[in-house]
Amino acid sequence: MLVEVRRLWYGPENSEYRATTTGVLLLDGEQVCYTLEPTSLQIPPGAYEVKLLWSERFSRFTPHLTVPGRSFIEIHGLNRAEESTGCIGIAEKRLNAYVIYEAEAATNAVEEALRAAESNGEESTVQITDLGV
């Protein structure tokens, strides 16, 4: 399965928010949700292996990316960049360049798709691309 993260919008740091990059997440070419990352902790553009692994933070299986030099990089639900330590946050709706919301359905959709791919013996990759930033 191909998971694509297309970075599209950038919000500079200000008195209310830290610098943030938002985009969209696609599963095999179909947009599923929005993404949000703290700009200073972004994963470099490129392709990364992704597997469902146990997350101590969330007490459930979450998508984990294999990023050289980093550990515990996950795709998980969140609303603001302050809730991330370098992971890719996801949610169904986007308010602006700093806030996404309604994360539960997006999280479940991504995890279910990866679980189905794994059970079919497929390997999954995350392709991160900077488009609009």
ABEGO torsion letter per residue (X at the ends): XBBBBBBABBBBBBAABBBBBBBBBBBGGBBABBBBBBAAABBBBEBBBBBBBBBAAAGBBBBBBBBBGBBGBBBBBBABAAABAGBBBBBABBABAABBBGAAAAAAAAAAAAAAAAAAGBBBBBBBBBAAX
